[in-house]
Amino acid sequence: MQSLDSFTALSDAELDELGAFLISPAAPAGTMALDALDGFVTALVAGPVTVLPSVWLPRVWGEGFARAADAGVERAVELILRHANSRHAQLKSDAGAYRPILSEVTWRGRGYADGEAWAWGFLCGIGLVIERWQPLFDVPEALAALEPIHLLGSDELDEAEQEACKNPSRRAKLCERLTDSVERLWRFWEPYRGAVTTHRRDTPKTGRNEPCTCGSQRKFKRCCGA
């Protein structure tokens, strides 16, 4: 049984510690930064199925990484697991209180919230269990909750979509919608979450050059598999 401590939200100091390690030379090449990690684990805990850490942790470190018995990595894993657990506990307690961890960008002398990495991480989380998300893609009203995440995190947008996020000011407005998006997604998946407990991949993985199963008509590697 996990202790209550394993669900305690990371302190500011611990978030700073984790964030610094993830972008340090001590972390494996390809490691997610803190904001991308937050989006990634949020997608996993807010989605329809519990994904085992043995499945998703390797994605945090990048492709081809074999976890080493390194003190820095071990400490980071401890903090990452606690962060994922605390995000789940927070959503379960009060999904409307969720606040994403975002970067900040300066534009024309003013600071703006930057949700690109967070949204990219969220889409990575969806892509890891894309087949389980299909019921959402079949309900247009529910799918609309993904709009700001798609606009901020996808690397293939049509002309109208590019216009909606063409500068930091417009992207910051999209960031303001992320809390509502996460809450709506959490609520949508509640009945599914109770029926499905864990995920182990037992079906062929969607090929990166195959059409994405979300129906976007883009290749999987350019959409939910980004």
JOKA-V59973 format. One line per field, one symbol per residue. ss: DSSP state (H for helix, E for strand, L for the rest). phi: phi as a letter, one per 40 degrees, with the letter a starting at -180 (. if undefined). psi: psi as a letter, one per 20 degrees, with the letter a starting at -180 (. if undefined). A space follows every 10 residues. Layout:
ss: ???
phi: ???
psi: ???
//
This chain:
ss: LLLHHHHLLL LHHHHHHHHH HHLLLLLLLL LLLHHHHHHH HHHHHHLLLL ELHHHHHHHH HLLLLLLLLL HHHHHHHHHH HHHHHHHHHH HHHHHHHLLL LLEEEEELLE EEEELHHHHH HHHHHHHHLH HHHHHHHLLH HHHHHHHHHH HHHLLLLLHH HHHHLLLHHH HHHHHLLHHH HHHHHHHHHH HHHLLLLLEL LLLLLLLLLL ELLLLLLLEH HHLLLL
phi: .cccccbcdc cdcccccccc ccbcccccdg cccdccdccc ccccccccac bcdcccddcc cgcgcbdbcb cccccccdcc cccccccccc cccaccccbc cbcbbbafgb cbcbbccdcd ccccccccbd cccddcccbd ccdcccdccc ccbccbbccc ccccbcadcc ccccccccdc cccccdcdcd cccccbbbbb cbbdcccccc dcccgcgccd cbbccc
psi: pqrhhijpqq rghhgggggg ghjrihqqpj qqrghggggg hghghiaiqp pqhhghghhh irpjpopqmp hggggggghg hhggghgghg hhgnhiippq oqrqqppljq pqpojggghg gghhgghhlh hiihhgiinh hhhhhighgg hhiqjoqrgh hhhikirhgh hhhhhiihgh ggghggggig hhhhhpgrpp ojqpppqhjq pqiijijrqh ijdij.
//
